[in-house]
Amino acid sequence: MLSIGLVVAAGLAWLGLLFVAGLYGERHPEAFAARWRHVYALSLAVHCTSWTFYGTVTQAERHGWLLPPTFVGAIVLYLLGAAFMVRLVKLARDTNATSIADLIATRLGKDAWLAATVTLIAALGLIPYIALQLKAM
């Protein structure tokens, strides 16, 4: 059995590593420019791993749900949503937006209060996913 101190230390070390990687990527965007596809795929893998382990598998075990419809739904979403994502990326580049809050605020008059509200709502919406990531660690 692992001690609580070791688990907390490992969790803090992992969060520190994620922070350092994010900070490095933000300050040196050219470092990951050639490997953007890989970075995106890894970020999807992290999301899908925690969602699958703590969401889909648990639901299947508790309620007897079949797993394939869940995965087929996600695959169809990515296939049908690709055109939308391309348009969204072009719009973000044209407006020089770096976040969804920037994009929405830019499209609606560059209102700082609107951007802050969108950021707050997005942060509140991310709390369950952050909890999943911390639980997965």
KOLTI-269048 format. One record per residue: residue in one letter; x negated, y, z negated of N, C-alpha, C in turn. Coordinates in pm, whole numbers, plus 50000, padded with zeros to 5 digits. Last residue first. Example, Ala and Ser with C-alpha at 12.3 -4.5 7.8 and 13.67 -1.06 7.14 Angstrom:
2
s487154977549292486334989449286487105000349213 a486814943149220487704955049220486804967049220 
! end
This chain:
137
m504975101451192503575101051147503475092251025 a507705100951204506965091351287505515090451245 k508325122551042508675109250996507905098551074 l507455143051210506785141251082507095127351025 q509275139351421507845138051444507085135751313 l511715143851290511435130851351509955128851374 a511355170751219511495160551114511235146751168 i511415181551472510185182751394510205172351281 y514065176051531513015169651610511665170551540 p515475192051343515615177351342514515170151420 i514465218351421514165212551290514375197251288 l515335229951654514165221051660513885213951529 g517395247051590517705235051668516565225151674 l515965267151464516905259251385517275246251459 a514585276951688513855271251575514765262651488 a516715286351846515855275451895515085268851782 i517655306751678518535295551712517725283551762 l515355323351673515905317751550516785305551578 t515155329951946514065323051878514555316351751 v517535344051982517315331552056516205323451991 t516985365851812518125356951784517965343651855 a514795377351941514635372351804515765362751768 a516015384752183514905375252183514695369152044 l517835403552083518325391552151517235380752152 w516065422851991516955415951896517525403151955 a514855431552229514045424652128514915417152027 d515935429552553516375433152419515605424852316 k515775429652838514585430552751514915435252610 g518105424352988517765437952951516585439652857 l518395396853038519515404452982519065417852924 r516055385653124517205385253216518355393953168 t514515388852894514155395853017515325396553114 a515815371552715515765385952686515425393952811 i515355346852844516725351652824516735366752798 l512515346352840513265345052964514675350652950 d511875348152568511415358352662512245358252789 a513075323952482513535336852428513115348352519 i511565305252613512965306452651513555319552597 s508385320352697509255312152614510685313752661 t507095336652871506325325652813507145316652722 a507685353153176508205348653048507415336652999 n507345366453417506225365553324506695361853184 t509215364653610509475374353503508365374753399 d508125344453771508455357553829508655368253723 r507955323053590506735328953647506995342853704 a510665318453542509785322153430508495328453481 l511495311253800512055323153736511175327853621 k510025287453828509795298753920510315311753860 v511205272353622509775275553616509455287253708 l513835270253719513585276753591512115280853578 r513475255553953514015269153961513725276853833 v512555231753835511705238953930512165253453942 m514805224353686513565227653617512615235353707 f516645218853891516905229653796515625233953726 a515395196654004515575208754085515845220853994 a515555178153788514255182653839514385195453920 g517925167453703517535180253647516235185753701 l518135142553816519055152953861518665166753812 l516005129453682516095129453828516985140753879 y516625133353411515375138553466515405139053618 l519135120053402519035134153367517765140253425 v518365094053465519245101353558519175116353529 i516895088353231516235088253362517065096053464 a518885089653035517755098953030517045099653165 g520565068453122521065082153112519945092353110 v518875046853092519325050453227519845064753227 f518675046252814517495049452894517875053253036 t521335039652746520685051452689519495055752774 p521815015452880522545027652918521915040352863 p519854997352745519695002152883520535014352920 l520754991252474519695000952499519655005952644 l524014989152338523024984252434521994995252460 w524804988651992524794995252122523744989052211 g525154979051735525184969551844525214975951982 h524804995751519526114995651584526224985851700 r522204991451417523334993651327524694991551393 e520594987351643520564977751533521804979151445 a521145009551799521404996151853521464985851742 q520285029951627521685029151667522025015251719 t517545023751620518335023351498519825022351528 v516855028251886516705014851829517535013451701 t517475056351911518105046051993518035032251931 g515955069051682517305071751730517945059651795 y513385061751619514275065651511515705068251555 f512325053151869512115045451747513145048751641 t513165072852053513495058652072513405051051941 w512105096151944513535095151965513945080451979 s509375090351943510065092751816511565091251833 t509015086252224508635076052126509385078151995 c509815110052344510575097752370510245086852268 h507845127952247509285130152220510045117052235 v505535116052348505675118152204507145119852168 a506095116852623505885103952556506045105352405 l506185143952676507395136052690507275122752617 s503485149152632504485155652546505825148452556 l502345133752836502075130352696503085136852603 a503305147653061503675133753040503445129452896 y502025172353022503485171653022503945157352995 v499355164453048499815170652923501325169752913 h499405155053313499095145953203499575151453069 r499955178353454500865166853465500645157053349 w497725194253397499025197853343500005186353348 r495015193753453495635181653397497025184353342 a494185218253530494045207353628494755194753581 a494675232953294495385236153418495325224653518 f493365231253057494355220853084495045222753219 a491635252853068491115239853026492075228553060 e492975276053118492335269353232491815255453196 p493735285852871494725278852954494115271553073 h492595290752595491855286152714492815278652807 r494455297252404493345306652428492535303252551 e496175275352411496705288752432495605298652466 g494505253752357495205254352484495755268152515 y493735260752095492735259952201493395261052339 l496235258651969495515271351969494465271752079 g496785231352007497675241552061496995255152071 a494625219951865494805217052008495705227552074 v495155230051608493905233551676494025231051826 f497645217551559497535232051560496285236451635 l496935190451565497915195551660497825210751672 l495165190451345494675186951479495625192151586 g496985196651139495865205551170495295203051308 l498605174051148499185187151177498095197351211 w496635155151070497295154151200497925167551241 a496025164350811494965163750913495575163151053 l498505160850690497965174350704496845174750807 g498665132450706499685140950768499185155150791 a496435125250552496505121350693497515129850767 a497235135850303496005140550367496015137250516 v499545120650256499645135250268498415140850339 v498355095050241499385097850341499525112850364 l496665098450020496105094950151497095098050262 g498545103949817497515113749852496915111149989 i499935080249799500625092249847499615102849890 s498205051249924498535060849819499185073249880 l499505022150079498745034550087499165043849974 m499164988250000500005000050000499115012450000 
! end
